Amino acid sequence: GQRPGAIPTYWGDQPFTSGPVYVGAIICFLFVLGLFMVRGPTKWWLLAATIMSFMLAWGRNFPALNEFLFYNLPLYNKFRSVAMMLVIAEFTMPLLGILGLYNFMNYKEKGFTKQQALRALYIAFGVTGGLTLIFGLIGGGLFDFSAAGDARYAQQNQAFVGFLEEYRSGMLTGDALRSFGFILVGAGLMWAFVQDRLKNVAIVVGGLAALTLVDLWGVNQRYMNDDNFGRRQNYS
């Protein structure tokens, strides 16, 4: 009977976490698209910065890089958490995605053929949509969904631990299928544009923006919603 936020749904190996760093399904899809639709050094430094952001956020899971920086890079050891480095990816991934979308919508002027644009679209959809579909269909069987903190619940009620694992599995498959739906609709809009089924650029771009907003808003509402706000009160 508790709210979802009141039970320990996290099952990773971090000692604690308040929520995910989430850029959105559409942004991930457009980021992969940008790898094929953006040419020149801009693509490579954005990709390199994104990968570096991931490696820095791995912390002790990648000691060869992070221990060196922790002990030698001035002020680096003052960060509250290494996961803060993902703020770099939160900038570089949308930027490359937007550049990729711009080149895709203007593929003729950018020197791409229709076949090249469609190929990039199919690859981006196959990578991101395919991955989410796999997790949505069989993700529940790929992990055990147990966490280190579950032991204290097992002492009181073993059935509750089983419920937790089932609940976490449902969260994974549900969100994977949710992400697949966003990517499918977004890719469909872009496919219709290239095939001249939908010629209004504003509808395509506006539709992608709306999908991104709904996606991010829905996830953000899980961690910051109306329950976090109340009337102002004065205290002496």
C-alpha positions in Angstrom: 0.0 0.0 0.0 3.0 2.3 0.0 3.8 4.8 -2.8 6.4 3.6 -5.3 8.9 6.2 -4.1 8.6 4.8 -0.5 10.0 1.4 -1.4 13.6 0.5 -2.4 13.2 0.0 -6.2 16.9 0.6 -7.0 18.8 -2.6 -7.6 22.2 -1.3 -8.7 25.5 -1.4 -6.8 25.7 2.3 -5.8 25.4 2.8 -2.0 22.5 5.2 -2.6 20.9 7.2 -5.4 18.0 9.7 -5.7 17.1 9.0 -9.3 18.5 8.6 -12.7 20.3 10.9 -15.0 17.8 10.8 -17.9 18.1 12.6 -21.2 15.1 10.9 -22.8 14.4 8.2 -25.4 14.1 10.6 -28.3 17.4 12.3 -27.5 19.2 9.0 -27.4 17.6 8.1 -30.8 18.6 11.4 -32.3 22.1 11.1 -30.8 22.7 7.9 -32.7 21.2 9.5 -35.8 23.7 12.4 -35.5 26.6 9.9 -35.6 25.6 9.2 -39.2 24.2 12.6 -40.3 26.8 15.0 -38.9 30.2 15.2 -40.7 33.5 16.7 -39.6 35.2 17.3 -36.3 32.1 18.5 -34.5 30.7 15.0 -34.4 33.9 13.5 -33.1 34.5 15.9 -30.2 30.9 15.6 -29.1 31.1 11.8 -29.2 34.5 11.8 -27.4 33.1 14.2 -24.7 30.1 11.9 -24.2 32.2 8.8 -23.8 34.6 10.6 -21.5 31.6 11.7 -19.4 30.5 8.1 -19.0 34.0 6.9 -18.1 34.4 9.6 -15.4 31.0 8.7 -14.0 32.1 5.1 -13.6 34.3 6.2 -10.7 36.0 3.3 -8.9 34.6 0.9 -11.6 37.3 2.4 -14.0 40.2 3.1 -11.6 42.9 3.4 -14.3 41.4 6.8 -15.3 39.5 7.9 -12.3 42.0 7.3 -9.5 44.6 9.2 -11.5 42.3 12.2 -11.9 41.1 12.0 -8.3 44.6 12.3 -6.9 46.1 14.6 -9.5 43.5 16.9 -11.1 43.1 20.0 -8.9 39.7 20.2 -7.1 38.4 17.0 -8.8 38.2 15.3 -5.4 35.9 18.0 -4.1 32.9 16.7 -6.2 30.1 15.3 -4.2 29.7 12.4 -6.6 31.4 11.3 -9.8 28.0 10.9 -11.4 27.9 14.7 -11.6 30.2 14.3 -14.6 27.2 13.0 -16.6 26.1 16.7 -16.9 28.6 16.7 -19.8 26.6 14.0 -21.6 23.4 15.9 -20.8 24.8 18.7 -23.0 26.7 16.8 -25.7 24.0 14.2 -26.5 21.1 16.7 -27.2 23.5 19.0 -29.1 24.6 16.2 -31.5 21.1 15.0 -31.7 19.8 18.4 -32.7 22.6 18.8 -35.3 21.7 15.4 -36.7 18.1 16.2 -36.9 18.8 19.5 -38.7 21.0 17.7 -41.3 18.4 15.0 -41.7 15.6 17.5 -42.3 17.8 19.3 -44.8 19.6 16.2 -46.2 19.7 17.3 -49.8 21.3 20.6 -49.0 23.8 18.8 -46.7 25.0 16.5 -49.5 23.1 13.3 -48.5 20.9 11.2 -50.8 17.5 10.0 -49.8 18.9 6.5 -49.4 21.7 7.7 -47.1 19.2 9.6 -44.9 16.9 6.6 -44.7 19.8 4.3 -43.9 20.9 6.5 -41.0 17.3 6.6 -39.8 17.0 2.8 -39.9 20.3 2.3 -38.1 19.4 4.8 -35.3 16.0 3.1 -34.9 17.5 -0.3 -35.0 20.0 0.5 -32.3 17.8 2.4 -29.9 14.4 1.0 -30.7 15.8 -2.6 -30.9 17.6 -2.3 -27.6 14.5 -1.0 -25.8 12.3 -3.7 -27.4 14.7 -6.4 -26.3 14.6 -5.2 -22.7 10.8 -4.7 -22.9 10.2 -8.3 -24.1 12.9 -10.3 -22.3 14.4 -7.9 -19.9 12.8 -9.5 -16.9 14.8 -12.7 -17.5 18.2 -11.0 -17.9 18.7 -9.9 -14.3 17.9 -11.1 -10.8 16.8 -7.6 -9.6 18.2 -8.2 -6.1 19.9 -5.5 -4.1 22.4 -5.6 -1.3 19.9 -3.9 1.1 17.2 -6.6 0.5 18.8 -8.8 3.2 17.3 -6.8 6.0 13.8 -7.2 4.5 14.3 -10.9 4.1 14.7 -11.3 7.9 11.2 -9.8 8.4 9.3 -11.0 5.3 10.8 -13.1 2.5 7.6 -12.6 0.5 8.2 -8.9 0.4 11.7 -9.5 -1.1 10.0 -11.5 -3.9 7.6 -8.7 -4.4 10.4 -6.2 -4.7 12.2 -8.2 -7.3 9.0 -8.7 -9.3 8.2 -4.9 -9.0 11.7 -3.9 -10.2 11.4 -6.3 -13.2 8.1 -4.7 -14.1 9.6 -1.3 -13.9 12.3 -2.3 -16.3 10.1 -3.9 -18.9 7.4 -1.2 -18.6 9.8 1.7 -19.1 11.6 -0.1 -21.9 8.3 -0.5 -23.9 7.5 3.1 -23.0 10.8 4.2 -24.5 10.2 2.0 -27.6 6.9 3.7 -28.2 8.4 7.2 -28.1 11.2 6.1 -30.5 8.8 4.4 -32.8 6.5 7.4 -33.2 9.5 9.8 -33.5 11.2 7.7 -36.2 7.8 7.3 -38.0 7.5 11.1 -38.2 10.9 11.4 -39.7 10.3 8.5 -42.1 7.1 10.1 -43.3 9.0 13.3 -44.0 11.7 11.7 -46.1 9.1 9.7 -48.0 7.2 12.9 -48.8 4.2 11.6 -46.8 4.5 14.5 -44.4 6.0 17.7 -45.9 5.5 20.2 -43.1 8.8 20.5 -41.2 7.1 22.2 -38.3 4.9 19.2 -37.6 7.8 16.8 -37.6 10.1 19.0 -35.4 7.2 20.0 -33.2 6.1 16.4 -32.8 9.6 15.4 -31.8 9.7 18.2 -29.3 6.3 17.3 -27.9 7.4 13.6 -27.5 10.6 14.7 -25.7 8.6 17.0 -23.4 6.1 14.3 -22.5 8.9 11.7 -22.0 11.0 13.9 -19.7 8.0 15.3 -17.9 6.7 11.9 -17.1 10.0 10.7 -15.7 10.6 13.9 -13.8 7.2 13.7 -12.1 8.3 10.6 -10.4 10.9 12.5 -8.5 9.5 16.0 -8.3 5.8 16.5 -8.4 2.9 18.4 -6.7 3.5 16.6 -3.4 6.8 18.4 -3.1 5.2 21.8 -3.0 2.9 23.4 -0.4 1.7 26.7 0.9 4.1 29.1 2.3 4.3 29.1 6.1 6.0 31.5 8.5 8.0 30.3 11.4 9.3 32.3 14.3 
